[in-house]
Amino acid sequence: MPPVLLWLSYQRYALLGLAAIAGLGLGAVALEHAFWAWLGVVLVTAALLPLVVHVWREFPRKWRATQLATRRIAAGTFRPVALEGYCGDPCWRVVAAEILRRTGMPRARRRELLAQLRAQHEAKSHALLIVDHQRGTLLRVEGDVTVTTTLPPSTTTS
């Protein structure tokens, strides 16, 4: 994929947010500068702008991740399971999909694998951790499974 198209692909959510803000602004102008329309523009902008800025600023990290994965693919050391961490965020799933595309994997298989990696990521990210410092235990609750681990003694003094 040419760099410009890759940039557009990675920035799609930021560009969509900017388009929504611009569209609402044009709508407010079309409504002859109605107060309530401008209030809507301000509220939506306040809600969307942090997301737009975040996505916009993530591009260098996404580019580096793509380049690193491309080198690993060329070296034969790439493993698709390494993309699991990318599957928790829709913006990073775009990066994971591009990386899998670069491996030559068919589109249907890429979608299937991304869905599987996303499910694994979500399963791991929905756990409750309770640390009991007095007893020196860690309690991890995931769904119906509860695991208690004894922690090593603390080396700090009170």
One Martini backbone bead per residue (centre of mass of N, CA, C, O) as a GRO file, in nm:
protein
  158
    1MET     BB    1   0.096   0.036   0.024
    2PRO     BB    2   0.089   0.349  -0.001
    3PRO     BB    3   0.170   0.593   0.221
    4VAL     BB    4  -0.086   0.766   0.184
    5LEU     BB    5  -0.291   0.534   0.227
    6LEU     BB    6  -0.186   0.453   0.503
    7TRP     BB    7  -0.239   0.719   0.642
    8LEU     BB    8  -0.544   0.725   0.587
    9SER     BB    9  -0.604   0.459   0.730
   10TYR     BB   10  -0.481   0.541   1.017
   11GLN     BB   11  -0.671   0.827   1.010
   12ARG     BB   12  -0.981   0.770   0.984
   13TYR     BB   13  -1.092   0.863   1.268
   14ALA     BB   14  -0.990   1.152   1.258
   15LEU     BB   15  -1.128   1.233   0.991
   16LEU     BB   16  -1.415   1.169   1.083
   17GLY     BB   17  -1.422   1.371   1.317
   18LEU     BB   18  -1.365   1.624   1.145
   19ALA     BB   19  -1.612   1.589   0.959
   20ALA     BB   20  -1.825   1.612   1.180
   21ILE     BB   21  -1.752   1.894   1.276
   22ALA     BB   22  -1.781   2.035   1.001
   23GLY     BB   23  -2.075   1.952   0.948
   24LEU     BB   24  -2.193   2.096   1.194
   25GLY     BB   25  -2.093   2.377   1.119
   26LEU     BB   26  -2.247   2.394   0.849
   27GLY     BB   27  -2.524   2.354   0.979
   28ALA     BB   28  -2.518   2.611   1.153
   29VAL     BB   29  -2.496   2.804   0.915
   30ALA     BB   30  -2.758   2.706   0.767
   31LEU     BB   31  -2.921   2.791   1.045
   32GLU     BB   32  -2.840   3.087   1.099
   33HIS     BB   33  -2.688   3.076   1.376
   34ALA     BB   34  -2.797   2.896   1.585
   35PHE     BB   35  -2.749   2.842   1.908
   36TRP     BB   36  -2.806   2.532   1.930
   37ALA     BB   37  -2.611   2.453   1.701
   38TRP     BB   38  -2.349   2.563   1.834
   39LEU     BB   39  -2.371   2.396   2.087
   40GLY     BB   40  -2.341   2.126   1.942
   41VAL     BB   41  -2.061   2.181   1.824
   42VAL     BB   42  -1.916   2.221   2.094
   43LEU     BB   43  -1.984   1.945   2.224
   44VAL     BB   44  -1.870   1.762   2.002
   45THR     BB   45  -1.587   1.879   2.000
   46ALA     BB   46  -1.523   1.814   2.299
   47ALA     BB   47  -1.555   1.503   2.251
   48LEU     BB   48  -1.370   1.454   1.979
   49LEU     BB   49  -1.089   1.598   1.995
   50PRO     BB   50  -0.926   1.403   2.175
   51LEU     BB   51  -0.945   1.166   1.974
   52VAL     BB   52  -0.821   1.301   1.729
   53VAL     BB   53  -0.548   1.368   1.859
   54HIS     BB   54  -0.469   1.084   1.939
   55VAL     BB   55  -0.472   0.956   1.659
   56TRP     BB   56  -0.279   1.154   1.524
   57ARG     BB   57  -0.029   1.094   1.729
   58GLU     BB   58  -0.005   0.769   1.661
   59PHE     BB   59   0.129   0.730   1.383
   60PRO     BB   60   0.433   0.676   1.445
   61ARG     BB   61   0.376   0.409   1.596
   62LYS     BB   62   0.233   0.265   1.365
   63TRP     BB   63   0.464   0.280   1.163
   64ARG     BB   64   0.676   0.128   1.332
   65ALA     BB   65   0.513  -0.133   1.367
   66THR     BB   66   0.496  -0.194   1.066
   67GLN     BB   67   0.801  -0.203   1.004
   68LEU     BB   68   0.876  -0.422   1.205
   69ALA     BB   69   0.688  -0.640   1.092
   70THR     BB   70   0.808  -0.639   0.808
   71ARG     BB   71   1.088  -0.739   0.896
   72ARG     BB   72   0.983  -1.002   1.026
   73ILE     BB   73   0.861  -1.120   0.776
   74ALA     BB   74   1.126  -1.124   0.608
   75ALA     BB   75   1.278  -1.304   0.841
   76GLY     BB   76   1.057  -1.518   0.971
   77THR     BB   77   0.958  -1.402   1.285
   78PHE     BB   78   0.662  -1.380   1.253
   79ARG     BB   79   0.371  -1.355   1.478
   80PRO     BB   80   0.034  -1.311   1.505
   81VAL     BB   81   0.010  -1.311   1.823
   82ALA     BB   82   0.154  -1.023   1.851
   83LEU     BB   83  -0.133  -0.864   1.784
   84GLU     BB   84  -0.317  -0.869   2.035
   85GLY     BB   85  -0.254  -0.579   2.157
   86TYR     BB   86  -0.407  -0.431   1.904
   87CYS     BB   87  -0.723  -0.544   1.958
   88GLY     BB   88  -0.845  -0.314   2.167
   89ASP     BB   89  -0.822  -0.107   1.921
   90PRO     BB   90  -0.946   0.012   1.634
   91CYS     BB   91  -0.690   0.158   1.528
   92TRP     BB   92  -0.496  -0.097   1.572
   93ARG     BB   93  -0.652  -0.298   1.393
   94VAL     BB   94  -0.562  -0.169   1.132
   95VAL     BB   95  -0.268  -0.244   1.168
   96ALA     BB   96  -0.306  -0.549   1.191
   97ALA     BB   97  -0.433  -0.581   0.911
   98GLU     BB   98  -0.190  -0.477   0.751
   99ILE     BB   99   0.014  -0.683   0.848
  100LEU     BB  100  -0.144  -0.932   0.746
  101ARG     BB  101  -0.142  -0.843   0.451
  102ARG     BB  102   0.178  -0.860   0.428
  103THR     BB  103   0.175  -1.184   0.454
  104GLY     BB  104  -0.070  -1.289   0.245
  105MET     BB  105  -0.333  -1.305   0.374
  106PRO     BB  106  -0.641  -1.365   0.353
  107ARG     BB  107  -0.914  -1.182   0.430
  108ALA     BB  108  -1.081  -1.393   0.586
  109ARG     BB  109  -0.849  -1.481   0.774
  110ARG     BB  110  -0.795  -1.206   0.898
  111ARG     BB  111  -1.072  -1.164   1.028
  112GLU     BB  112  -1.068  -1.417   1.198
  113LEU     BB  113  -0.806  -1.357   1.356
  114LEU     BB  114  -0.890  -1.082   1.474
  115ALA     BB  115  -1.133  -1.190   1.632
  116GLN     BB  116  -0.969  -1.384   1.806
  117LEU     BB  117  -0.768  -1.173   1.928
  118ARG     BB  118  -0.985  -0.996   2.052
  119ALA     BB  119  -1.106  -1.206   2.243
  120GLN     BB  120  -0.845  -1.256   2.400
  121HIS     BB  121  -0.800  -0.967   2.495
  122GLU     BB  122  -1.072  -0.932   2.645
  123ALA     BB  123  -1.036  -1.168   2.842
  124LYS     BB  124  -0.771  -1.043   2.975
  125SER     BB  125  -0.904  -0.741   3.043
  126HIS     BB  126  -1.137  -0.894   3.239
  127ALA     BB  127  -1.003  -0.838   3.541
  128LEU     BB  128  -0.972  -0.893   3.890
  129LEU     BB  129  -0.758  -0.728   4.124
  130ILE     BB  130  -0.638  -0.841   4.451
  131VAL     BB  131  -0.438  -0.691   4.701
  132ASP     BB  132  -0.291  -0.847   4.992
  133HIS     BB  133  -0.052  -0.728   5.203
  134GLN     BB  134  -0.092  -0.880   5.474
  135ARG     BB  135  -0.102  -1.179   5.331
  136GLY     BB  136   0.036  -1.199   5.044
  137THR     BB  137  -0.195  -1.166   4.809
  138LEU     BB  138  -0.341  -1.268   4.489
  139LEU     BB  139  -0.650  -1.185   4.332
  140ARG     BB  140  -0.802  -1.350   4.048
  141VAL     BB  141  -1.086  -1.245   3.845
  142GLU     BB  142  -1.242  -1.458   3.583
  143GLY     BB  143  -1.538  -1.476   3.603
  144ASP     BB  144  -1.547  -1.805   3.745
  145VAL     BB  145  -1.240  -1.751   3.800
  146THR     BB  146  -1.023  -1.818   4.084
  147VAL     BB  147  -0.697  -1.681   4.177
  148THR     BB  148  -0.443  -1.762   4.414
  149THR     BB  149  -0.149  -1.575   4.510
  150THR     BB  150   0.165  -1.582   4.638
  151LEU     BB  151   0.365  -1.345   4.757
  152PRO     BB  152   0.642  -1.206   4.794
  153PRO     BB  153   0.828  -1.067   5.004
  154SER     BB  154   0.890  -0.770   5.124
  155THR     BB  155   1.171  -0.528   5.100
  156THR     BB  156   1.024  -0.323   5.257
  157THR     BB  157   0.989  -0.078   5.500
  158SER     BB  158   0.766   0.078   5.744
   0.00000   0.00000   0.00000
